[in-house]
Amino acid sequence: MVVPAQAKVTEINKVTLALEFANHEEKFIDWIIFMSEKWELGLEILHVQTSQGFKEELAILGLEGYLQKKYPGLKVRIHTFYAESASEGLDLYMQENENMILVMCHEHRNLWDQIIHKSKSLQMAYHTHIPLLIMS
């Protein structure tokens, strides 16, 4: 958990889970739904799309169906931001939304993958102005 000095932690009213629609995220969805209810905070899910198409639309519909089936009656807002990169989409979302904890899932990678691919969640930790929870 990263809490920047300028974060307004007394005004937090929601948890936003940023998803990539990757296999490792299922357990984190279940955990954050449980925790948002326990913390009595609203829940929002954010997905940044870097391309548009049928596959992406199906992914959003699949998430909505998954949540309705597994958690009937759950109040959750799903946001889709279109941007050239995930970090750009996250920045746009954070400019429009405050008073939240941003939650991101971090997948453990081998050393070579860590060298080649930059972690979006770790990049966010260095330039966020809101509380950030990275789950791994």
The first five atom37 places (N, CA, C, CB, O) and aatype in JSON, in Angstrom:
{
  "aatype": [12, 19, 19, 14, 0, 5, 0, 11, 19, 16, 6, 9, 2, 11, 19, 16, 10, 0, 10, 6, 13, 0, 2, 8, 6, 6, 11, 13, 9, 3, 17, 9, 9, 13, 12, 15, 6, 11, 17, 6, 10, 7, 10, 6, 9, 10, 8, 19, 5, 16, 15, 5, 7, 13, 11, 6, 6, 10, 0, 9, 10, 7, 10, 6, 7, 18, 10, 5, 11, 11, 18, 14, 7, 10, 11, 19, 1, 9, 8, 16, 13, 18, 0, 6, 15, 0, 15, 6, 7, 10, 3, 10, 18, 12, 5, 6, 2, 6, 2, 12, 9, 10, 19, 12, 4, 8, 6, 8, 1, 2, 10, 17, 3, 5, 9, 9, 8, 11, 15, 11, 15, 10, 5, 12, 0, 18, 8, 16, 8, 9, 14, 10, 10, 9, 12, 15],
  "atom_mask": [
    [1, 1, 1, 1, 1],
    [1, 1, 1, 1, 1],
    [1, 1, 1, 1, 1],
    [1, 1, 1, 1, 1],
    [1, 1, 1, 1, 1],
    [1, 1, 1, 1, 1],
    [1, 1, 1, 1, 1],
    [1, 1, 1, 1, 1],
    [1, 1, 1, 1, 1],
    [1, 1, 1, 1, 1],
    [1, 1, 1, 1, 1],
    [1, 1, 1, 1, 1],
    [1, 1, 1, 1, 1],
    [1, 1, 1, 1, 1],
    [1, 1, 1, 1, 1],
    [1, 1, 1, 1, 1],
    [1, 1, 1, 1, 1],
    [1, 1, 1, 1, 1],
    [1, 1, 1, 1, 1],
    [1, 1, 1, 1, 1],
    [1, 1, 1, 1, 1],
    [1, 1, 1, 1, 1],
    [1, 1, 1, 1, 1],
    [1, 1, 1, 1, 1],
    [1, 1, 1, 1, 1],
    [1, 1, 1, 1, 1],
    [1, 1, 1, 1, 1],
    [1, 1, 1, 1, 1],
    [1, 1, 1, 1, 1],
    [1, 1, 1, 1, 1],
    [1, 1, 1, 1, 1],
    [1, 1, 1, 1, 1],
    [1, 1, 1, 1, 1],
    [1, 1, 1, 1, 1],
    [1, 1, 1, 1, 1],
    [1, 1, 1, 1, 1],
    [1, 1, 1, 1, 1],
    [1, 1, 1, 1, 1],
    [1, 1, 1, 1, 1],
    [1, 1, 1, 1, 1],
    [1, 1, 1, 1, 1],
    [1, 1, 1, 0, 1],
    [1, 1, 1, 1, 1],
    [1, 1, 1, 1, 1],
    [1, 1, 1, 1, 1],
    [1, 1, 1, 1, 1],
    [1, 1, 1, 1, 1],
    [1, 1, 1, 1, 1],
    [1, 1, 1, 1, 1],
    [1, 1, 1, 1, 1],
    [1, 1, 1, 1, 1],
    [1, 1, 1, 1, 1],
    [1, 1, 1, 0, 1],
    [1, 1, 1, 1, 1],
    [1, 1, 1, 1, 1],
    [1, 1, 1, 1, 1],
    [1, 1, 1, 1, 1],
    [1, 1, 1, 1, 1],
    [1, 1, 1, 1, 1],
    [1, 1, 1, 1, 1],
    [1, 1, 1, 1, 1],
    [1, 1, 1, 0, 1],
    [1, 1, 1, 1, 1],
    [1, 1, 1, 1, 1],
    [1, 1, 1, 0, 1],
    [1, 1, 1, 1, 1],
    [1, 1, 1, 1, 1],
    [1, 1, 1, 1, 1],
    [1, 1, 1, 1, 1],
    [1, 1, 1, 1, 1],
    [1, 1, 1, 1, 1],
    [1, 1, 1, 1, 1],
    [1, 1, 1, 0, 1],
    [1, 1, 1, 1, 1],
    [1, 1, 1, 1, 1],
    [1, 1, 1, 1, 1],
    [1, 1, 1, 1, 1],
    [1, 1, 1, 1, 1],
    [1, 1, 1, 1, 1],
    [1, 1, 1, 1, 1],
    [1, 1, 1, 1, 1],
    [1, 1, 1, 1, 1],
    [1, 1, 1, 1, 1],
    [1, 1, 1, 1, 1],
    [1, 1, 1, 1, 1],
    [1, 1, 1, 1, 1],
    [1, 1, 1, 1, 1],
    [1, 1, 1, 1, 1],
    [1, 1, 1, 0, 1],
    [1, 1, 1, 1, 1],
    [1, 1, 1, 1, 1],
    [1, 1, 1, 1, 1],
    [1, 1, 1, 1, 1],
    [1, 1, 1, 1, 1],
    [1, 1, 1, 1, 1],
    [1, 1, 1, 1, 1],
    [1, 1, 1, 1, 1],
    [1, 1, 1, 1, 1],
    [1, 1, 1, 1, 1],
    [1, 1, 1, 1, 1],
    [1, 1, 1, 1, 1],
    [1, 1, 1, 1, 1],
    [1, 1, 1, 1, 1],
    [1, 1, 1, 1, 1],
    [1, 1, 1, 1, 1],
    [1, 1, 1, 1, 1],
    [1, 1, 1, 1, 1],
    [1, 1, 1, 1, 1],
    [1, 1, 1, 1, 1],
    [1, 1, 1, 1, 1],
    [1, 1, 1, 1, 1],
    [1, 1, 1, 1, 1],
    [1, 1, 1, 1, 1],
    [1, 1, 1, 1, 1],
    [1, 1, 1, 1, 1],
    [1, 1, 1, 1, 1],
    [1, 1, 1, 1, 1],
    [1, 1, 1, 1, 1],
    [1, 1, 1, 1, 1],
    [1, 1, 1, 1, 1],
    [1, 1, 1, 1, 1],
    [1, 1, 1, 1, 1],
    [1, 1, 1, 1, 1],
    [1, 1, 1, 1, 1],
    [1, 1, 1, 1, 1],
    [1, 1, 1, 1, 1],
    [1, 1, 1, 1, 1],
    [1, 1, 1, 1, 1],
    [1, 1, 1, 1, 1],
    [1, 1, 1, 1, 1],
    [1, 1, 1, 1, 1],
    [1, 1, 1, 1, 1],
    [1, 1, 1, 1, 1],
    [1, 1, 1, 1, 1],
    [1, 1, 1, 1, 1],
    [1, 1, 1, 1, 1]
  ],
  "atom_positions": [
    [[0.86, -1.17, 0.0], [0.0, 0.0, 0.0], [0.9, 1.23, 0.0], [-0.98, 0.0, 1.23], [1.8, 1.36, 0.83]],
    [[0.64, 2.11, -0.94], [1.38, 3.36, -1.05], [0.39, 4.48, -0.77], [2.06, 3.52, -2.46], [-0.65, 4.58, -1.42]],
    [[0.71, 5.33, 0.19], [-0.14, 6.48, 0.5], [0.72, 7.73, 0.36], [-0.78, 6.37, 1.94], [1.5, 8.05, 1.25]],
    [[0.58, 8.44, -0.77], [1.37, 9.67, -0.97], [1.02, 10.73, 0.07], [1.13, 10.23, -2.38], [-0.09, 10.76, 0.59]],
    [[1.98, 11.58, 0.37], [1.78, 12.62, 1.39], [0.6, 13.53, 1.06], [3.05, 13.45, 1.54], [-0.1, 13.97, 1.97]],
    [[0.37, 13.81, -0.23], [-0.71, 14.72, -0.61], [-2.08, 14.04, -0.73], [-0.37, 15.37, -1.92], [-3.06, 14.71, -1.04]],
    [[-2.15, 12.75, -0.49], [-3.42, 12.03, -0.59], [-4.37, 12.46, 0.52], [-3.18, 10.51, -0.52], [-3.96, 12.69, 1.66]],
    [[-5.65, 12.57, 0.18], [-6.68, 12.96, 1.14], [-7.37, 11.7, 1.65], [-7.72, 13.94, 0.49], [-8.45, 11.34, 1.18]],
    [[-6.75, 11.04, 2.6], [-7.26, 9.74, 3.07], [-8.52, 9.85, 3.92], [-6.19, 9.03, 3.86], [-9.21, 8.85, 4.09]],
    [[-8.84, 11.02, 4.44], [-10.05, 11.16, 5.24], [-11.3, 11.28, 4.37], [-9.94, 12.38, 6.14], [-12.42, 11.21, 4.88]],
    [[-11.12, 11.45, 3.06], [-12.25, 11.64, 2.15], [-12.48, 10.45, 1.22], [-12.03, 12.89, 1.33], [-13.23, 10.58, 0.25]],
    [[-11.88, 9.31, 1.49], [-12.01, 8.14, 0.62], [-13.44, 7.59, 0.7], [-10.98, 7.04, 1.0], [-13.96, 7.32, 1.78]],
    [[-14.06, 7.42, -0.49], [-15.42, 6.88, -0.5], [-15.6, 5.71, -1.46], [-16.39, 7.97, -0.86], [-16.7, 5.16, -1.57]],
    [[-14.52, 5.31, -2.15], [-14.65, 4.16, -3.06], [-13.3, 3.49, -3.28], [-15.25, 4.6, -4.39], [-12.24, 4.05, -3.03]],
    [[-13.41, 2.27, -3.77], [-12.25, 1.48, -4.18], [-12.4, 1.27, -5.68], [-12.16, 0.1, -3.39], [-13.46, 0.88, -6.16]],
    [[-11.32, 1.53, -6.42], [-11.33, 1.29, -7.86], [-10.31, 0.22, -8.18], [-11.03, 2.6, -8.64], [-9.12, 0.36, -7.9]],
    [[-10.79, -0.86, -8.77], [-9.93, -1.96, -9.18], [-9.63, -1.82, -10.66], [-10.59, -3.34, -8.88], [-10.54, -1.87, -11.49]],
    [[-8.36, -1.64, -11.0], [-7.93, -1.54, -12.39], [-7.59, -2.95, -12.89], [-6.71, -0.58, -12.55], [-6.75, -3.64, -12.31]],
    [[-8.26, -3.36, -13.97], [-8.08, -4.72, -14.5], [-7.52, -4.71, -15.91], [-9.41, -5.46, -14.48], [-7.79, -3.81, -16.71]],
    [[-6.73, -5.74, -16.2], [-6.24, -5.96, -17.56], [-6.98, -7.13, -18.23], [-4.73, -6.24, -17.54], [-6.75, -7.4, -19.4]],
    [[-7.84, -7.8, -17.5], [-8.51, -9.02, -17.93], [-7.5, -10.14, -18.16], [-9.32, -8.77, -19.2], [-7.45, -10.75, -19.22]],
    [[-6.7, -10.38, -17.15], [-5.69, -11.44, -17.18], [-6.11, -12.56, -16.22], [-4.28, -10.89, -16.81], [-6.86, -12.32, -15.27]],
    [[-5.63, -13.75, -16.47], [-6.02, -14.92, -15.67], [-5.69, -14.77, -14.18], [-5.33, -16.15, -16.21], [-6.44, -15.26, -13.34]],
    [[-4.6, -14.11, -13.86], [-4.19, -14.02, -12.46], [-5.09, -13.08, -11.64], [-2.76, -13.55, -12.38], [-4.93, -13.0, -10.42]],
    [[-6.02, -12.37, -12.26], [-6.8, -11.36, -11.55], [-8.06, -11.9, -10.86], [-7.2, -10.29, -12.51], [-8.64, -11.2, -10.03]],
    [[-8.49, -13.11, -11.18], [-9.74, -13.62, -10.61], [-9.75, -13.59, -9.09], [-9.99, -15.03, -11.09], [-10.72, -13.12, -8.48]],
    [[-8.7, -14.07, -8.47], [-8.67, -14.11, -7.0], [-8.68, -12.7, -6.4], [-7.43, -14.88, -6.5], [-9.18, -12.49, -5.29]],
    [[-8.14, -11.74, -7.14], [-8.11, -10.37, -6.64], [-9.49, -9.72, -6.73], [-7.09, -9.54, -7.42], [-9.84, -8.9, -5.88]],
    [[-10.27, -10.08, -7.75], [-11.63, -9.56, -7.88], [-12.45, -10.0, -6.67], [-12.31, -10.05, -9.2], [-13.12, -9.18, -6.03]],
    [[-12.38, -11.27, -6.34], [-13.12, -11.79, -5.19], [-12.69, -11.1, -3.9], [-12.91, -13.31, -5.07], [-13.53, -10.74, -3.07]],
    [[-11.4, -10.91, -3.71], [-10.88, -10.31, -2.48], [-11.3, -8.86, -2.37], [-9.34, -10.42, -2.43], [-11.71, -8.42, -1.3]],
    [[-11.22, -8.1, -3.45], [-11.53, -6.67, -3.36], [-13.03, -6.44, -3.18], [-11.03, -5.94, -4.6], [-13.43, -5.46, -2.56]],
    [[-13.85, -7.32, -3.72], [-15.29, -7.21, -3.47], [-15.56, -7.42, -1.98], [-16.08, -8.25, -4.33], [-16.32, -6.66, -1.38]],
    [[-14.95, -8.43, -1.4], [-15.09, -8.68, 0.04], [-14.61, -7.49, 0.86], [-14.32, -9.94, 0.43], [-15.28, -7.06, 1.79]],
    [[-13.44, -6.95, 0.51], [-12.86, -5.86, 1.28], [-13.65, -4.56, 1.12], [-11.42, -5.65, 0.87], [-13.79, -3.81, 2.09]],
    [[-14.15, -4.28, -0.07], [-14.92, -3.04, -0.25], [-16.19, -3.07, 0.6], [-15.29, -2.84, -1.75], [-16.61, -2.05, 1.15]],
    [[-16.79, -4.25, 0.72], [-17.96, -4.38, 1.59], [-17.56, -4.23, 3.05], [-18.66, -5.72, 1.36], [-18.26, -3.58, 3.83]],
    [[-16.45, -4.83, 3.43], [-15.97, -4.76, 4.81], [-15.61, -3.31, 5.18], [-14.74, -5.68, 5.01], [-15.9, -2.85, 6.29]],
    [[-14.97, -2.59, 4.24], [-14.58, -1.2, 4.47], [-15.75, -0.24, 4.29], [-13.45, -0.81, 3.53], [-15.62, 0.95, 4.57]],
    [[-16.89, -0.76, 3.82], [-18.08, 0.04, 3.54], [-17.78, 1.16, 2.55], [-18.63, 0.63, 4.84], [-18.17, 2.31, 2.74]],
    [[-17.07, 0.79, 1.47], [-16.74, 1.72, 0.4], [-17.39, 1.26, -0.89], [-15.21, 1.85, 0.23], [-17.56, 0.06, -1.12]],
    [[-17.74, 2.21, -1.74], [-18.25, 1.87, -3.06], [-17.18, 1.17, -3.87], [0.0, 0.0, 0.0], [-15.99, 1.33, -3.6]],
    [[-17.6, 0.39, -4.86], [-16.65, -0.35, -5.7], [-16.84, 0.04, -7.15], [-16.83, -1.87, -5.52], [-17.96, 0.07, -7.67]],
    [[-15.73, 0.34, -7.8], [-15.71, 0.6, -9.23], [-14.61, -0.25, -9.84], [-15.51, 2.11, -9.54], [-13.59, -0.52, -9.22]],
    [[-14.84, -0.65, -11.08], [-13.83, -1.4, -11.81], [-13.47, -0.59, -13.04], [-14.34, -2.83, -12.21], [-14.33, -0.1, -13.76]],
    [[-12.18, -0.47, -13.27], [-11.66, 0.29, -14.4], [-10.91, -0.64, -15.34], [-10.75, 1.44, -13.92], [-10.06, -1.43, -14.92]],
    [[-11.23, -0.51, -16.61], [-10.47, -1.22, -17.64], [-10.08, -0.21, -18.71], [-11.3, -2.42, -18.26], [-10.93, 0.5, -19.25]],
    [[-8.79, -0.15, -19.0], [-8.29, 0.75, -20.03], [-8.11, -0.07, -21.3], [-6.96, 1.44, -19.61], [-7.36, -1.04, -21.33]],
    [[-8.81, 0.34, -22.34], [-8.69, -0.33, -23.63], [-7.78, 0.46, -24.54], [-10.07, -0.53, -24.29], [-7.95, 1.67, -24.72]],
    [[-6.81, -0.22, -25.09], [-5.87, 0.44, -26.01], [-6.25, 0.18, -27.46], [-4.45, -0.04, -25.74], [-5.61, 0.71, -28.37]],
    [[-7.27, -0.63, -27.67], [-7.79, -0.86, -29.02], [-9.28, -1.18, -28.9], [-7.03, -2.03, -29.74], [-9.74, -1.64, -27.85]],
    [[-10.01, -0.92, -29.97], [-11.44, -1.19, -29.96], [-11.72, -2.37, -30.87], [-12.24, 0.05, -30.4], [-11.06, -2.56, -31.89]],
    [[-12.69, -3.15, -30.5], [-13.04, -4.29, -31.32], [-14.01, -5.2, -30.6], [0.0, 0.0, 0.0], [-14.35, -4.99, -29.43]],
    [[-14.44, -6.21, -31.3], [-15.41, -7.16, -30.8], [-14.89, -7.91, -29.57], [-15.79, -8.14, -31.88], [-15.63, -8.12, -28.61]],
    [[-13.63, -8.3, -29.6], [-13.03, -9.05, -28.49], [-13.07, -8.23, -27.2], [-11.58, -9.43, -28.83], [-13.38, -8.76, -26.13]],
    [[-12.77, -6.95, -27.3], [-12.77, -6.09, -26.13], [-14.19, -5.91, -25.59], [-12.16, -4.73, -26.47], [-14.39, -5.91, -24.37]],
    [[-15.17, -5.75, -26.48], [-16.56, -5.62, -26.05], [-17.02, -6.89, -25.32], [-17.47, -5.34, -27.25], [-17.72, -6.81, -24.32]],
    [[-16.62, -8.05, -25.84], [-16.97, -9.31, -25.19], [-16.36, -9.41, -23.8], [-16.53, -10.49, -26.05], [-16.98, -9.94, -22.88]],
    [[-15.16, -8.92, -23.65], [-14.49, -8.98, -22.35], [-15.27, -8.18, -21.31], [-13.04, -8.44, -22.45], [-15.46, -8.65, -20.18]],
    [[-15.74, -6.99, -21.66], [-16.52, -6.17, -20.73], [-17.84, -6.86, -20.4], [-16.78, -4.77, -21.33], [-18.23, -6.93, -19.24]],
    [[-18.53, -7.37, -21.43], [-19.79, -8.07, -21.2], [-19.58, -9.32, -20.34], [-20.44, -8.45, -22.53], [-20.41, -9.66, -19.5]],
    [[-18.46, -9.99, -20.57], [-18.13, -11.17, -19.77], [-17.91, -10.82, -18.32], [0.0, 0.0, 0.0], [-18.33, -11.56, -17.43]],
    [[-17.24, -9.72, -18.06], [-17.02, -9.28, -16.68], [-18.35, -8.94, -16.01], [-16.08, -8.05, -16.65], [-18.59, -9.33, -14.87]],
    [[-19.21, -8.22, -16.73], [-20.52, -7.89, -16.17], [-21.31, -9.15, -15.84], [-21.31, -7.01, -17.15], [-21.92, -9.24, -14.77]],
    [[-21.3, -10.12, -16.75], [-22.01, -11.39, -16.52], [-21.42, -12.16, -15.36], [0.0, 0.0, 0.0], [-22.16, -12.73, -14.54]],
    [[-20.1, -12.19, -15.27], [-19.4, -12.89, -14.18], [-19.82, -12.3, -12.84], [-17.87, -12.79, -14.35], [-20.14, -13.04, -11.91]],
    [[-19.82, -10.97, -12.74], [-20.17, -10.32, -11.48], [-21.63, -10.53, -11.13], [-19.87, -8.83, -11.57], [-21.96, -10.76, -9.96]],
    [[-22.53, -10.45, -12.12], [-23.95, -10.66, -11.85], [-24.24, -12.08, -11.39], [-24.77, -10.35, -13.09], [-25.07, -12.3, -10.5]],
    [[-23.54, -13.03, -11.99], [-23.77, -14.44, -11.62], [-23.18, -14.77, -10.25], [-23.16, -15.36, -12.68], [-23.84, -15.41, -9.42]],
    [[-21.96, -14.34, -10.02], [-21.27, -14.71, -8.78], [-21.7, -13.84, -7.59], [-19.77, -14.6, -8.97], [-21.7, -14.3, -6.45]],
    [[-22.05, -12.59, -7.87], [-22.43, -11.65, -6.8], [-23.74, -10.96, -7.14], [-21.31, -10.61, -6.58], [-23.74, -9.76, -7.42]],
    [[-24.86, -11.68, -7.13], [-26.13, -11.04, -7.46], [-26.42, -9.89, -6.48], [-27.29, -12.07, -7.42], [-26.23, -10.02, -5.27]],
    [[-26.86, -8.78, -7.03], [-27.18, -7.62, -6.19], [-25.99, -6.73, -5.89], [0.0, 0.0, 0.0], [-26.16, -5.69, -5.25]],
    [[-24.79, -7.1, -6.33], [-23.61, -6.27, -6.09], [-23.73, -4.96, -6.84], [-22.33, -7.02, -6.52], [-24.03, -4.93, -8.04]],
    [[-23.49, -3.88, -6.14], [-23.5, -2.56, -6.76], [-22.07, -2.2, -7.14], [-24.11, -1.47, -5.82], [-21.23, -1.93, -6.28]],
    [[-21.8, -2.21, -8.43], [-20.46, -1.9, -8.92], [-20.59, -1.16, -10.23], [-19.6, -3.18, -9.08], [-21.43, -1.5, -11.07]],
    [[-19.77, -0.15, -10.42], [-19.72, 0.57, -11.69], [-18.48, 0.1, -12.45], [-19.69, 2.13, -11.48], [-17.39, -0.02, -11.88]],
    [[-18.66, -0.15, -13.72], [-17.55, -0.56, -14.57], [-17.26, 0.57, -15.55], [-17.86, -1.9, -15.33], [-18.14, 1.0, -16.3]],
    [[-16.03, 1.04, -15.53], [-15.6, 2.12, -16.42], [-14.66, 1.56, -17.46], [-14.92, 3.27, -15.63], [-13.78, 0.76, -17.15]],
    [[-14.85, 1.98, -18.7], [-13.9, 1.65, -19.76], [-13.34, 2.96, -20.28], [-14.58, 0.81, -20.91], [-14.09, 3.81, -20.75]],
    [[-12.04, 3.12, -20.2], [-11.38, 4.3, -20.73], [-10.59, 3.88, -21.96], [-10.45, 4.96, -19.67], [-9.86, 2.88, -21.94]],
    [[-10.73, 4.63, -23.03], [-9.99, 4.36, -24.25], [-8.78, 5.28, -24.28], [-10.87, 4.57, -25.53], [-8.91, 6.5, -24.16]],
    [[-7.59, 4.69, -24.43], [-6.36, 5.47, -24.43], [-5.3, 4.7, -25.22], [-5.87, 5.76, -22.98], [-5.46, 3.52, -25.52]],
    [[-4.22, 5.38, -25.54], [-3.14, 4.74, -26.29], [-2.33, 3.78, -25.43], [-2.22, 5.79, -26.88], [-1.73, 2.83, -25.94]],
    [[-2.32, 4.02, -24.12], [-1.59, 3.13, -23.22], [-2.36, 3.01, -21.92], [-0.13, 3.65, -22.96], [-3.2, 3.86, -21.59]],
    [[-2.08, 1.96, -21.18], [-2.74, 1.74, -19.89], [-2.44, 2.88, -18.92], [-2.31, 0.39, -19.28], [-3.33, 3.34, -18.2]],
    [[-1.19, 3.32, -18.88], [-0.84, 4.39, -17.94], [-1.55, 5.69, -18.3], [0.69, 4.62, -17.93], [-1.95, 6.44, -17.4]],
    [[-1.71, 5.98, -19.59], [-2.44, 7.18, -20.0], [-3.91, 7.08, -19.57], [-2.35, 7.37, -21.53], [-4.47, 8.06, -19.08]],
    [[-4.51, 5.93, -19.74], [-5.89, 5.73, -19.32], [-6.06, 5.86, -17.82], [0.0, 0.0, 0.0], [-7.03, 6.45, -17.35]],
    [[-5.13, 5.31, -17.06], [-5.17, 5.44, -15.59], [-5.06, 6.91, -15.18], [-4.04, 4.62, -14.94], [-5.77, 7.37, -14.28]],
    [[-4.16, 7.63, -15.84], [-4.0, 9.06, -15.53], [-5.3, 9.83, -15.81], [-2.84, 9.67, -16.36], [-5.7, 10.67, -15.02]],
    [[-5.95, 9.54, -16.95], [-7.21, 10.19, -17.29], [-8.27, 9.89, -16.23], [-7.7, 9.74, -18.68], [-8.99, 10.79, -15.79]],
    [[-8.36, 8.65, -15.82], [-9.33, 8.26, -14.81], [-9.06, 9.0, -13.5], [-9.31, 6.74, -14.59], [-9.99, 9.51, -12.88]],
    [[-7.81, 9.05, -13.08], [-7.48, 9.69, -11.81], [-7.7, 11.19, -11.85], [-6.03, 9.39, -11.44], [-7.97, 11.8, -10.81]],
    [[-7.59, 11.82, -13.03], [-7.89, 13.24, -13.14], [-9.37, 13.52, -12.9], [-7.47, 13.77, -14.52], [-9.73, 14.57, -12.37]],
    [[-10.22, 12.58, -13.3], [-11.67, 12.76, -13.18], [-12.23, 12.18, -11.87], [-12.36, 12.11, -14.35], [-13.36, 12.48, -11.5]],
    [[-11.46, 11.37, -11.19], [-11.95, 10.69, -9.99], [-10.94, 10.84, -8.86], [-12.23, 9.19, -10.27], [-9.75, 10.58, -9.03]],
    [[-11.44, 11.25, -7.72], [-10.59, 11.36, -6.54], [-11.28, 10.64, -5.39], [-10.3, 12.87, -6.18], [-12.28, 9.96, -5.59]],
    [[-10.75, 10.79, -4.22], [-11.34, 10.21, -3.01], [-11.52, 8.71, -3.11], [-12.68, 10.86, -2.72], [-12.58, 8.17, -2.81]],
    [[-10.46, 8.04, -3.55], [-10.53, 6.59, -3.74], [-9.2, 5.95, -3.39], [-10.93, 6.24, -5.18], [-8.17, 6.61, -3.22]],
    [[-9.26, 4.64, -3.3], [-8.05, 3.82, -3.25], [-8.0, 3.11, -4.59], [-8.07, 2.78, -2.02], [-8.96, 2.44, -4.97]],
    [[-6.91, 3.26, -5.31], [-6.73, 2.55, -6.57], [-6.07, 1.22, -6.27], [-5.88, 3.39, -7.59], [-5.05, 1.16, -5.58]],
    [[-6.65, 0.13, -6.79], [-6.13, -1.21, -6.55], [-5.68, -1.78, -7.89], [-7.2, -2.13, -5.88], [-6.42, -1.75, -8.87]],
    [[-4.47, -2.29, -7.92], [-3.93, -2.9, -9.13], [-3.39, -4.28, -8.79], [-2.82, -2.02, -9.76], [-2.95, -4.53, -7.66]],
    [[-3.42, -5.16, -9.76], [-2.92, -6.52, -9.6], [-1.54, -6.6, -10.23], [-3.88, -7.56, -10.23], [-1.34, -6.15, -11.36]],
    [[-0.62, -7.17, -9.51], [0.75, -7.32, -10.0], [1.04, -8.81, -10.16], [1.79, -6.64, -9.03], [0.91, -9.59, -9.21]],
    [[1.42, -9.19, -11.35], [1.76, -10.59, -11.61], [3.26, -10.78, -11.46], [1.3, -11.02, -13.02], [4.05, -10.03, -12.04]],
    [[3.64, -11.77, -10.69], [5.06, -12.07, -10.53], [5.61, -12.62, -11.85], [5.3, -13.08, -9.37], [4.99, -13.46, -12.49]],
    [[6.77, -12.13, -12.22], [7.41, -12.56, -13.47], [8.82, -13.04, -13.17], [7.43, -11.41, -14.51], [9.4, -12.74, -12.13]],
    [[9.34, -13.8, -14.12], [10.72, -14.21, -13.94], [11.64, -13.03, -14.22], [11.07, -15.41, -14.88], [11.19, -11.99, -14.72]],
    [[12.9, -13.16, -13.91], [13.86, -12.06, -14.01], [13.91, -11.47, -15.42], [15.24, -12.53, -13.6], [13.92, -10.25, -15.58]],
    [[13.94, -12.32, -16.42], [14.05, -11.83, -17.8], [12.81, -11.0, -18.19], [14.21, -13.02, -18.78], [12.94, -9.95, -18.81]],
    [[11.63, -11.48, -17.82], [10.41, -10.73, -18.11], [10.39, -9.39, -17.36], [9.17, -11.56, -17.73], [9.9, -8.39, -17.89]],
    [[10.93, -9.37, -16.16], [10.99, -8.12, -15.4], [11.9, -7.1, -16.08], [11.48, -8.38, -13.98], [11.63, -5.9, -16.03]],
    [[12.95, -7.58, -16.7], [13.88, -6.68, -17.39], [13.25, -6.13, -18.66], [15.19, -7.42, -17.71], [13.38, -4.95, -18.96]],
    [[12.57, -6.98, -19.41], [12.02, -6.6, -20.7], [10.72, -5.8, -20.58], [11.77, -7.83, -21.54], [10.54, -4.8, -21.28]],
    [[9.81, -6.22, -19.69], [8.49, -5.6, -19.58], [8.39, -4.77, -18.31], [7.39, -6.66, -19.59], [8.68, -5.26, -17.22]],
    [[7.99, -3.53, -18.45], [7.81, -2.67, -17.29], [6.49, -2.99, -16.6], [7.86, -1.18, -17.69], [5.48, -3.23, -17.26]],
    [[6.51, -3.0, -15.29], [5.3, -3.25, -14.51], [4.48, -1.97, -14.41], [5.65, -3.79, -13.1], [4.98, -0.95, -13.94]],
    [[3.22, -2.02, -14.86], [2.35, -0.85, -14.79], [2.06, -0.48, -13.34], [1.04, -1.1, -15.54], [2.01, 0.7, -12.99]],
    [[1.86, -1.49, -12.5], [1.54, -1.21, -11.1], [2.71, -0.55, -10.38], [1.13, -2.49, -10.38], [2.51, 0.35, -9.57]],
    [[3.92, -1.0, -10.66], [5.08, -0.39, -10.01], [5.34, 1.0, -10.55], [6.31, -1.26, -10.19], [5.8, 1.87, -9.8]],
    [[5.08, 1.25, -11.84], [5.21, 2.6, -12.39], [4.23, 3.54, -11.69], [4.95, 2.59, -13.92], [4.59, 4.67, -11.37]],
    [[3.01, 3.08, -11.46], [2.0, 3.91, -10.8], [2.42, 4.29, -9.39], [0.66, 3.18, -10.76], [2.12, 5.38, -8.93]],
    [[3.11, 3.4, -8.73], [3.53, 3.66, -7.35], [4.44, 4.89, -7.26], [4.24, 2.44, -6.78], [4.49, 5.55, -6.22]],
    [[5.14, 5.19, -8.33], [6.08, 6.31, -8.31], [5.45, 7.65, -8.66], [7.2, 6.03, -9.24], [6.04, 8.69, -8.39]],
    [[4.25, 7.66, -9.26], [3.69, 8.96, -9.61], [2.19, 9.11, -9.3], [3.91, 9.23, -11.06], [1.49, 9.86, -9.98]],
    [[1.72, 8.4, -8.31], [0.31, 8.52, -7.94], [0.13, 9.61, -6.89], [-0.23, 7.19, -7.42], [1.03, 9.88, -6.09]],
    [[-1.04, 10.23, -6.89], [-1.39, 11.22, -5.87], [-2.53, 10.71, -4.98], [-1.77, 12.55, -6.53], [-3.03, 11.43, -4.12]],
    [[-2.93, 9.46, -5.22], [-3.99, 8.84, -4.41], [-3.43, 7.56, -3.8], [-5.27, 8.55, -5.28], [-2.42, 7.04, -4.28]],
    [[-4.06, 7.05, -2.76], [-3.6, 5.78, -2.18], [-3.67, 4.66, -3.23], [-4.45, 5.41, -0.94], [-4.64, 4.55, -3.98]],
    [[-2.64, 3.84, -3.25], [-2.52, 2.76, -4.23], [-2.23, 1.45, -3.49], [-1.41, 3.07, -5.27], [-1.28, 1.36, -2.71]],
    [[-3.07, 0.46, -3.75], [-2.87, -0.87, -3.18], [-2.49, -1.79, -4.33], [-4.15, -1.38, -2.43], [-3.25, -1.96, -5.28]],
    [[-1.31, -2.4, -4.24], [-0.86, -3.33, -5.27], [-0.94, -4.73, -4.68], [0.61, -3.0, -5.76], [-0.3, -5.04, -3.68]],
    [[-1.75, -5.58, -5.32], [-1.92, -6.96, -4.86], [-1.09, -7.88, -5.74], [-3.41, -7.37, -4.89], [-1.07, -7.73, -6.96]],
    [[-0.41, -8.82, -5.11], [0.36, -9.8, -5.9], [0.27, -11.16, -5.28], [1.83, -9.37, -6.02], [0.85, -12.11, -5.8]]
  ]
}
